[in-house]
Amino acid sequence: MKKHIYILIMIFSSISYGQSATNISDTISVVTLERFSVPQDKQIVLTNIKASEIEAELLDNEFNKIRTIDDIVQNPSKAEVKRKSKGGRGVMVQYAVYATIEHPGEYYVKININYRDEKGRGSASAFYKIEVSYPTVNNQISLRENYFYSERETMSFATADFSDLNGYSYKVVDEDNNSLAEGIGPIVNLDNVMGVIKNIGKKITVIGRYHDKPFFYKYNGFDYQKSEWSFTLNKPNIEEFDDWKKSNPADVISISAWNKNAMRFLYTYTGSTENGFVVVYPEIKKFKFVGEPADMFMQAKHSRAGNFLYITFQLNDEFLADMEDCTEQEVNIKIEFTTQFGEKIEKEYDGIILK
């Protein structure tokens, strides 16, 4: 694509920075942290040049100098201009000034050029007004304040204004600023962070950057927000499913000795979210099962079925044979285990076995 060419009118400038009569060559609208060119989509062009020096300065809205701008491109280079103009003829030279501004507001760029052409020496100055605003994100960023372990979440902090896709980066840290994840680009997948047990209970922050700097952004006209988003990762809650659970402590649980479905306890971790439920299998160790009378219970064990922990047992046939028909036996069951979250589960059940 051909670049537009801007011919700088050679007006010698004796204008001081603070004078309101300063002639503004153009107004350029940009966003923070995005590199822009002055002139915009054009180049300054001088003809018949034998030698030149160009300087540029960034000024505040009262024309006070903030800093010198060093990112200047000249084509051909000074060395090439010197070589090509040895025969007495000058050459055409193109210039572009590039800058990045971190904070929003009104600024000015002043460009000074000292040159020597076929007619002699000269100089010229030009001022450009720079209007800087915050970028706008493409989509609303809506991380929740709380997540459960093992949830899946992906977010994007891409803006409509930043043009360098590889200029985006991110870092995920905990409250002690320990790095949990980092990457290039505006898309952050948090699945691995949410799947680490040691992150449970932590306040986790995603820091979005552009060219290695956090930034402020806006969305749909709302207030400006910083490119940091935090949430807390929580442990889901243990739930049980069985015929032994009482709704009221005074309830009496009666179980038929022939009801095989009642000879099991199911446990799983669950968490309710805006999008449904989180279900996590309890991985256990230090399993302990104690039944009273001791000689009534046998073959207690645990196994997995999907995301459920099954704890099963059997009744001793010999014990049942010694019981008279239509009789009952009071029983007590204690179950203990420790899960992958370091949580010690202790359950106690009492009821009556009916024959």
N, C-alpha and C positions, 0 to 999 in steps of 0.2 A: 504493500500500500504506500503510495507516494505521500511524503510529508508535505504539509503546507509550508510555504516560505513567507517569512515576514521580513520586509525591508525596513531596517531601522533608519528613520529619518535623522540626519546628522544635525541635531540641535545641540549646541554647546550649552551645558547646564551649569548655571551658577546659583541654582536654587538650594537654599539651606533646608535641612531635614524638617524643621518645624513649620515651615511656611505653608499656609492652607492653600496657596495657589499652585502647589506641585501638580504637574501634569501626569495623570495616571494613564498609562498606555493600554491597560486591560485589567479586568477583574477576573480572578480565577477562583473557582470554588473547589475545595478539596476536603478530605477527611483526615483525621489524626492518623499518624503513623504510616500513611500511604505516600510513597515517593511520587512527586509530581515534577513537571518540567515548566520552566519559564523561558520563553512564552509557552503557552499550552498548545500542544499539537502543531507547533510551528518551530521555526528556527530563526535566530537573528542572522542576517546575511549582510556582509560588507563586500564590496567589490574593489578591485584594483589595489589590494592590500599587499604591502611588502613586509610589514611587521605589525604585531598588535599585542596588547595586554588587556585581559578582561578580568574584572573583579566583581564580586557580588556579595551583598550583605542582606541579612534578614533583620527587619526593623519591626518595632512594636507599633501599635496603632497611633502613637504620637511621634513616629519617625525616629525613635531612639534605637540605636544599634543594639541588637541582641547577640549576634555572632556573625562571623565571616562564613560565607558558603564556599566550600572547596570543591564540591561536586560539579565541575564544569567540563563540558565536552567541546572540543574544538576540532573542526575538520576542514582542511588538512591541519596537521599538527604544526606547532611553531617551527620545528626543524624542516618540515616539508615546505612550509611557506618560504622560509629562507632559501631553500634549495631551488624552488621553482621560480623565485623572483630575481635570480641572479642576473638574468639578461636585461633587467630594467623594467620589465613588465610585471605588474602586480597580479594577484590571483584572487578569486572569490573565496571567502572564508565564512563558514557557518558555525554558529555557537548555540549551545543550549545549556541552561543552568538547571540543576536538579536539587531538590530540597525535600526534607521530611519535617513535619511539625508535630510535636507530641500533644499539645494542648489546644483546645478550640479557642476561637477568637478571631480578631481582625489583625492582620499583619501586612507588611509591605516588603517587597524585594526590590532592592536598588541594584542596578547593573551599571557599571562604569567601564567604558572601553577607551583606551588610548591606542592610537593607531598611526601608522605611517603609510600613506598611499602614494600614487604617482605624482600627486600635486604637493605633497608635504605632510606635515604632522597635523593631527587633529584629535579631538576627544568628543565623547557623547555619553549621556546618561539617560536611563529610562527607569520609571517606577511602575511596579505592578502591585495591585491590591490583591491580597490573598485572604479569602474567607474560609475559615477552617471550622468544621463541625464534626460531631461524633458519627461513626458509621452506624448503619442499621442492620440488625441481624435478619436473616432470611425467614426464620421461623421462631416462634415463641419458645423460649427455653424454660421448661417446667419440671425440673427435678423436684421430687417430693422431699419433704423434710426428713422422712423416715423410710428406710427400706429394711427388708428382712434378708438374712443370710440366704444365699443361693438365688436371689432374684436376678432377673436379666434386665439390663437397661443400656440404651445407646442414645447419645445426645449429639447434636451438632451446634456449633457456635459460629458457623460460616456467616459472613456478612454480604450484603449486596454491593459493598464498596471496595473491599480489599481484593486486589487483582492477582496477587501472588499466592496461589494455592499452597505452595511449599513453604510460604512464609508463616503459615499457621503452625503452632505447636501447643502442646498441653502437658501438664504435670498434675498428677493426683497425689495428694499428701494427706497425712493425718494431722492431729492437733499439735504434735511435736515436730512437725515439718519433715517427718520421715517420708521418703518417696515411695509410693505404692505402685505407680505406673507412670509412663510418659510416652510421648509419641509425636509424630509429625502429621499435620493436617488438622482440620476442624472437627473431625468425627471422633468421638470418644466412646469406646465400648467398655462398660464398667463390669461386665460379667465376671472377669477374673478377680477384680477387687472385691466384689460382693461374695465370691466363692471362697474367700480365705477366712478361716475360723478366727485367727488372731486379730482380724479387723473388727470383730463384733464388739460393740460398745464404743467404738471410736467415732468421733466427728471427722468426716472425710470431706476434703475440699478439692474440687476440680478447678485448676487455674488455666484459663485460656490465654494464649499469647499470640501476638503478631509481630514478626521480626524480633522475637525474644522479649517482648514487653507486654504486660497486661494492658488492657484498654477498657475504656468505657464505651457503651453501646446503647442504642435505643431500639425499641420495637413498637411499631404501630402508634407512634406518637407518645408513648408512655415516658415516664421519667428515665433519666440516664442511669444505667447500672454498670457496675464493674464486672469484668469477665472472670468472676469467681462464684462458684456455686457449691453449697455445702449440704450434706445430709448425714444422718446418723445410721449406722448399720446395727440392726437389732437381731437378737436370737429369737426364733419362733418359739411358741409355747408347746409343751408336751401335752398331748391329748390321749385319752384312753377310750377303748370301746370294748365292753364286755357285759356279761349278765350280773356281775358282782357289784357294780357301782351303785351306791345309794343316793337317792335324791334328798333324803333326810336321814340324819344320824340315827334316828329312832326306828328306821325301816328295818324289817327282817327279810333277809334274802333267802329264799328257798329254792334249791336246785335239785332236780331229779337226778338220781344216780345214773340214769340211762340217757341223759341229755348231753351228747358228745360236744355240741357247739358251746356248751357252758364250761367246758374244760379248757378254755383258752382265754388269754388276755391280749388285746391288740393295742399297740402304742405307736404314735407318730408325732412329729413336730408339725404344727400348722401356724400360719399367720394370715390374717385377712388384709387384703390390699384393695385399692380402688379398682383394680383390674381383675380381681378374683382371689384365689387362695394360693399360698405357698405351702408345699408339703415336702418335708425332709425326713428321710429315713433315720431313725436313731441307731447309730452304730454303738454297740455297747461292749463293755468289759466289766470284770468283777461281778459277774452274774451270780445271784444267790436266790434260791427258792426254798422256803421252809414251810411245810404244811403240818398242821396238828389236827388229829392224832397223826404222828409221824408214819405209822405203819399203814395208814389209809392211802397215802399219796406215793406215786412212783413215776419214774421216767419224765421228770420235769426237764424241759429243754427250750431253747429259743431258736427261731429261724426267721428268714426274711421272705416277705411276699410283697413285691412292689415297693412302696414306700412305708410299709407297715412292718413293725416288729411283732412277731407272733411268739408268745410264751404259752406253751401247752403242757398239760400233765394228764396222767391217767389215774383212775381209782383202782386200788388193789382188789382184784376179784375175790381173793380169799377173805379180805376184810368184809366185803359186801356179803359174801356167803354166810359169814357168821352173824350178820344182822338179820333179825326177823323181818318178815314182810310188813309193810305199812309202818315201819319205824323210821326214826330220824336220828341223825348224828350231827351235833354241833361241830363246826370246823373253823379253823383260822389259817389264813395264808399270808405269808410275808414275802414280798418280792423286792429285791434290791439290784441295782445296776448303775453304772456310770456311763454317760454318753460321751460322744466325741467333743461336746462343748464343755466337758469337765463338770457337768451337772450330775449330782448324785440323786437318783430317783429311789425313793423308799415308799412302797405301797403296802397297805395292810387291809385285808378283807376278812370279814367273818360272815358266816351264814349257816344254813342247815342243809345237809344232804338227805334227801328223801328216798327211801327204798319202797 
